[in-house]
Every structure is written in structure tokens, then in C-alpha cells.
Amino acid sequence: TISPMGVKQQGILINNMFPGPEIRAVTNDNLIINVFNELDEPFLISWAGIQNRKNSFQDGVYGTTCPIPPGKNYTYALQMKDQIGSFYYFPSLGFHKAAGGFGAIRISSRPKIPVPFPPPADEYTVLIGDWYKTNHKDLRAKLDNGGKLPLPDGILINGRGSGATLNIQPGKTYRLRISNVGLQNSLNFRIQNHMMKLVEVEGTHTIQNVFSSLDVHVGQSYSVLITANQPAKDYYMVVSSRFTPKVLTTTGVLHYSNSATPVYGPIPAAPASVA
């Protein structure tokens, strides 16, 4: 069981982890990943954004890949051919994604291949997504019977309903790899008193515009650079729902290494418009 929002519920763990372990690769790597299905129903993992050229049967969706029966395993052979960037994996059958089973994929550039920004001091994965306390089988039954999903119970940051923390050192620049691994809602990500420079979207380096907040739609992945150029204290890291009748919000902490002051003050407001 897992308790991301303080209520015990059935979760799907990968290698006993929620979220699952981050997969790190380099351009042109071949990855061999053996997935054992210990659930009581068929299971598949899909690799969002991984191209799998001439290899679509490895994509992990019903119709191109046969489901893995309970108690059995399947070995994926994935190609990172000519790819870089931020992606994630997730379970693609039976609404399993509502119980977890997701994790980040990071593909780094090969050595000596130019990257259009200086190397950051460190990189952090930030998995955000809406979340239900309801068992995924009950949610699935509701949809199968023609119903629709209610408003989620909350939002998770790296599998936590609150308290997710990123540790940084003053004066240094960091890369955040942000993915919306949720079920249905677009989310807005922002950090109190810090601007974000967008440098990559799902494997493509971008024009480097600077934003105070960023909308991340379901399935999207972005890389941004932030610089620790503010007074030494802790700052809110905020994720809120977009285009919902009731705005859901959760917070984490951006912690300066020399901070002696906890987060305080009003939470940064979400954008008031669609633009």
C-alpha cells in the first residue's frame, strides 16, 4: 500500500518504489528492461516520447504489444536512437496509472555534442500529476459504466501530496525536468520569486524564453533552468490545476543550503488567464 495523500490505498510500485526508478540513458543507448508482472491482471508499460524506430512493438500499448499476463514477464528492448531529453514511462492498461507505476526517463547528450546552455550544477526530476484516493479498479469501473471522473482529490509532486523538497546552493543554476504524469488535468508549475528559462521540450531544445510559471499538460515534459539568486531562505514550489471548476493546489519547497528560514508568505498565484 501507499499513502501519498495520507490515506492508505493500493499502489503499483516498480522495484518497490513509488514513483518508479528513474531510467537514465545516453543518446543511441540500447536499453534492456525486464518487466515482471506481479499484479492479478494483465499489465503493460509504455515509454512516452521514446520513438522506437522500426521497433513499434516495444511501445507497450495494447495493439502493438501483447499484455504481460499475471505472474509472467516481458523483456523490452528500447532504442534511444538520436534522442535526447526528458520523458517518462507509465502503465498503459486497466487505468493502472491511477495507482502509480510511472517514473522518469532522462536521455543525456553524448559527450562532445554541443548543448545550447552551460552545464547546470545538478538536475532534478519533478513528476507532477493529479491524484485520486479511490482505488484504480473502482475508477475504471466508473468509466466502463459510462460515468466520468470526478474532480481529483489532490496533486502530487514526486509522489507526495505535500513536502516534496529540492535542495540547491546559492549562486548555482539547476535543471528541472518536469513531467505531467497525471490522468486528466493540465497543471501550472511555479516557484516563489524565481524565474524559469525553458530550454527543452520532449527532446527538442527550444528558444530560451523565460517564464514565471509554466502550464504542463497531461503527458508533456519540459526542462527549465532556475538560478539560486534570491536571499537565503526556503521558497514555495507550487503546482495547481488549470481549467477546473475548483482549483487544486499543492506545494513543495525549494531549499537553499544556507537557509535558516522556512517558507512563508502568500503562495504565488496561478495565471488568471489562458494565455
BAVEXTOR-971675 format. One record per residue (C-alpha): residue in three letters; x, y, z. Coordinates in steps of 0.02 Angstrom, whole numbers, plus 32768, in hexadecimal, padded with zeros to 4 digits. Example, Ala and Ser with C-alpha at 12.3 -4.5 7.8 and 13.67 -1.06 7.14 Angstrom:
<sites>
<site rest="ALA" xx="8267" yy="7F1F" zz="8186"/>
<site rest="SER" xx="82AC" yy="7FCB" zz="8165"/>
</sites>
This chain:
<sites>
<site rest="THR" xx="8000" yy="8000" zz="8000"/>
<site rest="ILE" xx="8030" yy="80B6" zz="7FE9"/>
<site rest="SER" xx="7FF3" yy="8154" zz="803F"/>
<site rest="PRO" xx="8020" yy="81EA" zz="7FD2"/>
<site rest="MET" xx="7F90" yy="8250" zz="8018"/>
<site rest="GLY" xx="7F8B" yy="8207" zz="80C7"/>
<site rest="VAL" xx="7F0F" yy="817D" zz="809D"/>
<site rest="LYS" xx="7F48" yy="80CA" zz="8082"/>
<site rest="GLN" xx="7F1D" yy="8089" zz="7FD5"/>
<site rest="GLN" xx="7F56" yy="8003" zz="7F5D"/>
<site rest="GLY" xx="7FE9" yy="803E" zz="7EF6"/>
<site rest="ILE" xx="804F" yy="7FFB" zz="7E66"/>
<site rest="LEU" xx="8108" yy="8002" zz="7E8E"/>
<site rest="ILE" xx="819A" yy="7FE7" zz="7E19"/>
<site rest="ASN" xx="822E" yy="7F95" zz="7E72"/>
<site rest="ASN" xx="81D0" yy="7FBB" zz="7F15"/>
<site rest="MET" xx="81D5" yy="8075" zz="7EEE"/>
<site rest="PHE" xx="814E" yy="80F8" zz="7ED7"/>
<site rest="PRO" xx="816B" yy="8151" zz="7E63"/>
<site rest="GLY" xx="81D2" yy="80CD" zz="7E0A"/>
<site rest="PRO" xx="828E" yy="80DA" zz="7DF2"/>
<site rest="GLU" xx="82CF" yy="815B" zz="7D79"/>
<site rest="ILE" xx="8315" yy="8112" zz="7CD8"/>
<site rest="ARG" xx="83B3" yy="816C" zz="7CA1"/>
<site rest="ALA" xx="83FD" yy="8153" zz="7BF5"/>
<site rest="VAL" xx="846B" yy="81A8" zz="7B73"/>
<site rest="THR" xx="8441" yy="81C9" zz="7ABD"/>
<site rest="ASN" xx="844B" yy="8129" zz="7A55"/>
<site rest="ASP" xx="8447" yy="80B5" zz="7AEC"/>
<site rest="ASN" xx="83E8" yy="8012" zz="7AE0"/>
<site rest="LEU" xx="838A" yy="7FE9" zz="7B7F"/>
<site rest="ILE" xx="8356" yy="7F3A" zz="7BB5"/>
<site rest="ILE" xx="82CC" yy="7F44" zz="7C38"/>
<site rest="ASN" xx="827E" yy="7EA6" zz="7C80"/>
<site rest="VAL" xx="81D0" yy="7EC5" zz="7CC7"/>
<site rest="PHE" xx="8185" yy="7E43" zz="7D3C"/>
<site rest="ASN" xx="80C9" yy="7E52" zz="7D55"/>
<site rest="GLU" xx="809F" yy="7E2C" zz="7E0B"/>
<site rest="LEU" xx="7FEE" yy="7E71" zz="7DFD"/>
<site rest="ASP" xx="7F4F" yy="7E08" zz="7DF0"/>
<site rest="GLU" xx="7F26" yy="7E4D" zz="7D42"/>
<site rest="PRO" xx="7F82" yy="7E6D" zz="7C9C"/>
<site rest="PHE" xx="8000" yy="7EFB" zz="7C9C"/>
<site rest="LEU" xx="8063" yy="7F63" zz="7C20"/>
<site rest="ILE" xx="80DE" yy="7FF3" zz="7C2E"/>
<site rest="SER" xx="80E6" yy="8078" zz="7BA7"/>
<site rest="TRP" xx="8177" yy="80EF" zz="7B8A"/>
<site rest="ALA" xx="8132" yy="819D" zz="7B66"/>
<site rest="GLY" xx="8198" yy="81F5" zz="7AE1"/>
<site rest="ILE" xx="8212" yy="8168" zz="7ABC"/>
<site rest="GLN" xx="820C" yy="8154" zz="79FF"/>
<site rest="ASN" xx="823B" yy="809B" zz="79F0"/>
<site rest="ARG" xx="825A" yy="80AD" zz="7936"/>
<site rest="LYS" xx="8232" yy="800E" zz="78D5"/>
<site rest="ASN" xx="8210" yy="7FC3" zz="7980"/>
<site rest="SER" xx="815D" yy="7FF9" zz="79A5"/>
<site rest="PHE" xx="812F" yy="7F51" zz="79F4"/>
<site rest="GLN" xx="8198" yy="7F89" zz="7A8A"/>
<site rest="ASP" xx="812A" yy="8022" zz="7AA7"/>
<site rest="GLY" xx="80C5" yy="7FCE" zz="7B30"/>
<site rest="VAL" xx="8014" yy="7FF8" zz="7AFB"/>
<site rest="TYR" xx="7F87" yy="7F7E" zz="7AD6"/>
<site rest="GLY" xx="7F85" yy="7F55" zz="7A1D"/>
<site rest="THR" xx="8040" yy="7F60" zz="7A02"/>
<site rest="THR" xx="807A" yy="7F00" zz="7A9C"/>
<site rest="CYS" xx="8025" yy="7E69" zz="7AEA"/>
<site rest="PRO" xx="7FF6" yy="7E84" zz="7BA1"/>
<site rest="ILE" xx="8065" yy="7E2F" zz="7C21"/>
<site rest="PRO" xx="7FFA" yy="7DAC" zz="7C7A"/>
<site rest="PRO" xx="7FFA" yy="7DA2" zz="7D38"/>
<site rest="GLY" xx="8093" yy="7D46" zz="7D79"/>
<site rest="LYS" xx="80F0" yy="7D58" zz="7CD3"/>
<site rest="ASN" xx="8175" yy="7DCE" zz="7C90"/>
<site rest="TYR" xx="81A5" yy="7E27" zz="7BF0"/>
<site rest="THR" xx="824D" yy="7E6F" zz="7BBE"/>
<site rest="TYR" xx="8245" yy="7F16" zz="7B66"/>
<site rest="ALA" xx="82D2" yy="7F47" zz="7AEF"/>
<site rest="LEU" xx="82CC" yy="8005" zz="7ADD"/>
<site rest="GLN" xx="8330" yy="8071" zz="7A66"/>
<site rest="MET" xx="8366" yy="8121" zz="7A96"/>
<site rest="LYS" xx="8398" yy="8140" zz="79E1"/>
<site rest="ASP" xx="83C2" yy="81F9" zz="79C2"/>
<site rest="GLN" xx="835A" yy="822F" zz="7A58"/>
<site rest="ILE" xx="837E" yy="82A1" zz="7AEC"/>
<site rest="GLY" xx="830D" yy="82EC" zz="7B6D"/>
<site rest="SER" xx="828B" yy="82D0" zz="7BF4"/>
<site rest="PHE" xx="8205" yy="824A" zz="7BEB"/>
<site rest="TYR" xx="81AD" yy="81CE" zz="7C5C"/>
<site rest="TYR" xx="8164" yy="811F" zz="7C61"/>
<site rest="PHE" xx="80B8" yy="80EB" zz="7C9D"/>
<site rest="PRO" xx="8041" yy="8055" zz="7CA2"/>
<site rest="SER" xx="7FCF" yy="8059" zz="7C0B"/>
<site rest="LEU" xx="7F48" yy="7FD9" zz="7C37"/>
<site rest="GLY" xx="7EB6" yy="7FCC" zz="7CB0"/>
<site rest="PHE" xx="7EC4" yy="807D" zz="7CF4"/>
<site rest="HIS" xx="7F5D" yy="8042" zz="7D54"/>
<site rest="LYS" xx="7FA8" yy="80EF" zz="7D46"/>
<site rest="ALA" xx="7F2C" yy="8125" zz="7DCD"/>
<site rest="ALA" xx="7F8C" yy="80B2" zz="7E44"/>
<site rest="GLY" xx="803D" yy="80E4" zz="7E12"/>
<site rest="GLY" xx="80B6" yy="807F" zz="7DAA"/>
<site rest="PHE" xx="8103" yy="811B" zz="7D5B"/>
<site rest="GLY" xx="81B2" yy="8162" zz="7D5E"/>
<site rest="ALA" xx="8228" yy="81D7" zz="7D04"/>
<site rest="ILE" xx="8297" yy="81B9" zz="7C6D"/>
<site rest="ARG" xx="832F" yy="8227" zz="7C55"/>
<site rest="ILE" xx="8394" yy="821E" zz="7BB3"/>
<site rest="SER" xx="8436" yy="8282" zz="7BBA"/>
<site rest="SER" xx="8498" yy="82BE" zz="7B24"/>
<site rest="ARG" xx="8534" yy="8260" zz="7AF2"/>
<site rest="PRO" xx="85DA" yy="82AC" zz="7B29"/>
<site rest="LYS" xx="861B" yy="8338" zz="7AB8"/>
<site rest="ILE" xx="856E" yy="8354" zz="7A6B"/>
<site rest="PRO" xx="8546" yy="840E" zz="7A80"/>
<site rest="VAL" xx="84B9" yy="843C" zz="7AF7"/>
<site rest="PRO" xx="8476" yy="84EF" zz="7AE9"/>
<site rest="PHE" xx="848F" yy="851C" zz="7BA1"/>
<site rest="PRO" xx="851B" yy="8506" zz="7C21"/>
<site rest="PRO" xx="851A" yy="8466" zz="7C88"/>
<site rest="PRO" xx="84AC" yy="847F" zz="7D22"/>
<site rest="ALA" xx="84EC" yy="845D" zz="7DD2"/>
<site rest="ASP" xx="8470" yy="83CF" zz="7DDE"/>
<site rest="GLU" xx="83CE" yy="838D" zz="7D94"/>
<site rest="TYR" xx="832B" yy="8361" zz="7DEA"/>
<site rest="THR" xx="8295" yy="82FE" zz="7DAE"/>
<site rest="VAL" xx="81EC" yy="8349" zz="7DDD"/>
<site rest="LEU" xx="815A" yy="82D4" zz="7DBB"/>
<site rest="ILE" xx="80B3" yy="832D" zz="7DD4"/>
<site rest="GLY" xx="8005" yy="82E8" zz="7DBF"/>
<site rest="ASP" xx="7F52" yy="82E8" zz="7DFE"/>
<site rest="TRP" xx="7F26" yy="8259" zz="7E74"/>
<site rest="TYR" xx="7E92" yy="81F9" zz="7EB9"/>
<site rest="LYS" xx="7E84" yy="81A4" zz="7F61"/>
<site rest="THR" xx="7E07" yy="812C" zz="7F10"/>
<site rest="ASN" xx="7E45" yy="8080" zz="7EDA"/>
<site rest="HIS" xx="7E70" yy="807B" zz="7E22"/>
<site rest="LYS" xx="7DFC" yy="7FE6" zz="7E06"/>
<site rest="ASP" xx="7D68" yy="804B" zz="7E47"/>
<site rest="LEU" xx="7D96" yy="80DD" zz="7DD7"/>
<site rest="ARG" xx="7DA6" yy="8068" zz="7D43"/>
<site rest="ALA" xx="7CFB" yy="801B" zz="7D66"/>
<site rest="LYS" xx="7CAE" yy="80C8" zz="7D6C"/>
<site rest="LEU" xx="7CF3" yy="80F1" zz="7CBF"/>
<site rest="ASP" xx="7CC4" yy="8046" zz="7C79"/>
<site rest="ASN" xx="7C11" yy="8064" zz="7CB1"/>
<site rest="GLY" xx="7C06" yy="8108" zz="7C52"/>
<site rest="GLY" xx="7C2E" yy="817D" zz="7CE1"/>
<site rest="LYS" xx="7CB1" yy="8204" zz="7CE8"/>
<site rest="LEU" xx="7D3C" yy="8227" zz="7D61"/>
<site rest="PRO" xx="7D18" yy="829D" zz="7DF1"/>
<site rest="LEU" xx="7D8E" yy="832A" zz="7E21"/>
<site rest="PRO" xx="7E31" yy="82DC" zz="7E60"/>
<site rest="ASP" xx="7E54" yy="82DA" zz="7F1A"/>
<site rest="GLY" xx="7EF6" yy="8338" zz="7F06"/>
<site rest="ILE" xx="7F9D" yy="834C" zz="7EAE"/>
<site rest="LEU" xx="8040" yy="82F0" zz="7ECB"/>
<site rest="ILE" xx="80F3" yy="832C" zz="7EB6"/>
<site rest="ASN" xx="816A" yy="8299" zz="7EA6"/>
<site rest="GLY" xx="80E9" yy="8227" zz="7EF5"/>
<site rest="ARG" xx="80C5" yy="8296" zz="7F8A"/>
<site rest="GLY" xx="802A" yy="82FA" zz="7FB2"/>
<site rest="SER" xx="8095" yy="8378" zz="8010"/>
<site rest="GLY" xx="8147" yy="8393" zz="8049"/>
<site rest="ALA" xx="81A9" yy="836B" zz="7FAA"/>
<site rest="THR" xx="824F" yy="83C6" zz="7FB8"/>
<site rest="LEU" xx="82D9" yy="83F9" zz="7F3E"/>
<site rest="ASN" xx="8380" yy="8428" zz="7F8D"/>
<site rest="ILE" xx="83E9" yy="84AD" zz="7F36"/>
<site rest="GLN" xx="8484" yy="8515" zz="7F59"/>
<site rest="PRO" xx="8488" yy="85D3" zz="7F48"/>
<site rest="GLY" xx="84CB" yy="8619" zz="7EA6"/>
<site rest="LYS" xx="84BB" yy="8577" zz="7E44"/>
<site rest="THR" xx="8449" yy="8548" zz="7DB3"/>
<site rest="TYR" xx="83E1" yy="84A9" zz="7DAF"/>
<site rest="ARG" xx="8380" yy="844B" zz="7D2B"/>
<site rest="LEU" xx="82D1" yy="8411" zz="7D59"/>
<site rest="ARG" xx="8286" yy="8388" zz="7CED"/>
<site rest="ILE" xx="81CA" yy="839B" zz="7D05"/>
<site rest="SER" xx="814A" yy="831B" zz="7CC9"/>
<site rest="ASN" xx="808D" yy="8317" zz="7CE0"/>
<site rest="VAL" xx="806E" yy="825F" zz="7D07"/>
<site rest="GLY" xx="7FB9" yy="827C" zz="7D3D"/>
<site rest="LEU" xx="7F15" yy="823D" zz="7CF8"/>
<site rest="GLN" xx="7EAF" yy="82CE" zz="7CB5"/>
<site rest="ASN" xx="7EDE" yy="837D" zz="7CEF"/>
<site rest="SER" xx="7F57" yy="83FE" zz="7CAC"/>
<site rest="LEU" xx="7FC4" yy="8441" zz="7D38"/>
<site rest="ASN" xx="8021" yy="84E3" zz="7D56"/>
<site rest="PHE" xx="80CF" yy="84DD" zz="7DA3"/>
<site rest="ARG" xx="8125" yy="8572" zz="7DF4"/>
<site rest="ILE" xx="81A7" yy="859C" zz="7E78"/>
<site rest="GLN" xx="8198" yy="862E" zz="7EEF"/>
<site rest="ASN" xx="8207" yy="86C1" zz="7EB9"/>
<site rest="HIS" xx="8263" yy="8659" zz="7E35"/>
<site rest="MET" xx="825A" yy="8663" zz="7D78"/>
<site rest="MET" xx="826A" yy="85CA" zz="7D08"/>
<site rest="LYS" xx="82C6" yy="85C4" zz="7C62"/>
<site rest="LEU" xx="8279" yy="8543" zz="7BED"/>
<site rest="VAL" xx="8304" yy="84E2" zz="7B95"/>
<site rest="GLU" xx="82B8" yy="843D" zz="7B5A"/>
<site rest="VAL" xx="820E" yy="83F3" zz="7B2F"/>
<site rest="GLU" xx="8205" yy="8336" zz="7B1C"/>
<site rest="GLY" xx="82AC" yy="8321" zz="7AC9"/>
<site rest="THR" xx="82BA" yy="83C5" zz="7A6A"/>
<site rest="HIS" xx="831F" yy="845B" zz="7AA2"/>
<site rest="THR" xx="82B5" yy="84F7" zz="7A9A"/>
<site rest="ILE" xx="82C4" yy="85B3" zz="7A89"/>
<site rest="GLN" xx="82F2" yy="85E0" zz="7B3B"/>
<site rest="ASN" xx="8261" yy="8648" zz="7B78"/>
<site rest="VAL" xx="8250" yy="8672" zz="7C31"/>
<site rest="PHE" xx="81AF" yy="8650" zz="7C92"/>
<site rest="SER" xx="816E" yy="8671" zz="7D40"/>
<site rest="SER" xx="80FC" yy="85D9" zz="7D30"/>
<site rest="LEU" xx="80E3" yy="854C" zz="7CB5"/>
<site rest="ASP" xx="8049" yy="84EA" zz="7C81"/>
<site rest="VAL" xx="8070" yy="8431" zz="7C6D"/>
<site rest="HIS" xx="7FE7" yy="83CB" zz="7C1B"/>
<site rest="VAL" xx="7FCC" yy="8312" zz="7C37"/>
<site rest="GLY" xx="805A" yy="82AF" zz="7BE9"/>
<site rest="GLN" xx="80CB" yy="8344" zz="7BCB"/>
<site rest="SER" xx="817E" yy="8354" zz="7C07"/>
<site rest="TYR" xx="81E7" yy="83F3" zz="7C12"/>
<site rest="SER" xx="8295" yy="8424" zz="7C4C"/>
<site rest="VAL" xx="82B0" yy="84CC" zz="7C9F"/>
<site rest="LEU" xx="8347" yy="8520" zz="7CEC"/>
<site rest="ILE" xx="8338" yy="857B" zz="7D92"/>
<site rest="THR" xx="83C1" yy="85DF" zz="7DE9"/>
<site rest="ALA" xx="83D2" yy="85ED" zz="7EA5"/>
<site rest="ASN" xx="83E2" yy="86AA" zz="7EA3"/>
<site rest="GLN" xx="8369" yy="86D9" zz="7F2F"/>
<site rest="PRO" xx="8388" yy="86FC" zz="7FE8"/>
<site rest="ALA" xx="83AF" yy="8660" zz="804D"/>
<site rest="LYS" xx="830C" yy="8612" zz="8088"/>
<site rest="ASP" xx="828F" yy="8590" zz="8051"/>
<site rest="TYR" xx="8215" yy="85B2" zz="7FC3"/>
<site rest="TYR" xx="8170" yy="8567" zz="7F91"/>
<site rest="MET" xx="816B" yy="84F1" zz="7EFC"/>
<site rest="VAL" xx="80B5" yy="84F4" zz="7EC3"/>
<site rest="VAL" xx="804D" yy="8485" zz="7E52"/>
<site rest="SER" xx="7F95" yy="84AD" zz="7E31"/>
<site rest="SER" xx="7F10" yy="846D" zz="7DBC"/>
<site rest="ARG" xx="7EDD" yy="84CE" zz="7D21"/>
<site rest="PHE" xx="7E30" yy="84DD" zz="7CD2"/>
<site rest="THR" xx="7DD8" yy="8483" zz="7D62"/>
<site rest="PRO" xx="7D3B" yy="84BE" zz="7DBD"/>
<site rest="LYS" xx="7D9B" yy="84B9" zz="7E60"/>
<site rest="VAL" xx="7E55" yy="84DF" zz="7E61"/>
<site rest="LEU" xx="7EBC" yy="8456" zz="7EB3"/>
<site rest="THR" xx="7F64" yy="848C" zz="7EF9"/>
<site rest="THR" xx="7FF8" yy="8437" zz="7F4B"/>
<site rest="THR" xx="80A0" yy="847A" zz="7F81"/>
<site rest="GLY" xx="8151" yy="843F" zz="7F95"/>
<site rest="VAL" xx="81EF" yy="8497" zz="7FCE"/>
<site rest="LEU" xx="8285" yy="84DF" zz="7F73"/>
<site rest="HIS" xx="8308" yy="84DA" zz="7FFE"/>
<site rest="TYR" xx="83A6" yy="8543" zz="7FFA"/>
<site rest="SER" xx="8438" yy="84EB" zz="804E"/>
<site rest="ASN" xx="845C" yy="8584" zz="80BA"/>
<site rest="SER" xx="83A6" yy="85A3" zz="80E7"/>
<site rest="ALA" xx="836E" yy="85B4" zz="819B"/>
<site rest="THR" xx="82C2" yy="85F5" zz="816D"/>
<site rest="PRO" xx="8230" yy="8582" zz="8142"/>
<site rest="VAL" xx="81B5" yy="85AC" zz="80B8"/>
<site rest="TYR" xx="813E" yy="863A" zz="80E0"/>
<site rest="GLY" xx="80D3" yy="86BC" zz="808C"/>
<site rest="PRO" xx="8046" yy="86A7" zz="800F"/>
<site rest="ILE" xx="8052" yy="8618" zz="7F93"/>
<site rest="PRO" xx="8076" yy="865C" zz="7EE4"/>
<site rest="ALA" xx="7FD4" yy="866F" zz="7E86"/>
<site rest="ALA" xx="7FAD" yy="860B" zz="7DEA"/>
<site rest="PRO" xx="7F94" yy="8664" zz="7D43"/>
<site rest="ALA" xx="7EEA" yy="86B5" zz="7D38"/>
<site rest="SER" xx="7ED6" yy="869A" zz="7C7C"/>
<site rest="VAL" xx="7EEE" yy="8612" zz="7BFA"/>
<site rest="ALA" xx="7F81" yy="866B" zz="7BA8"/>
</sites>
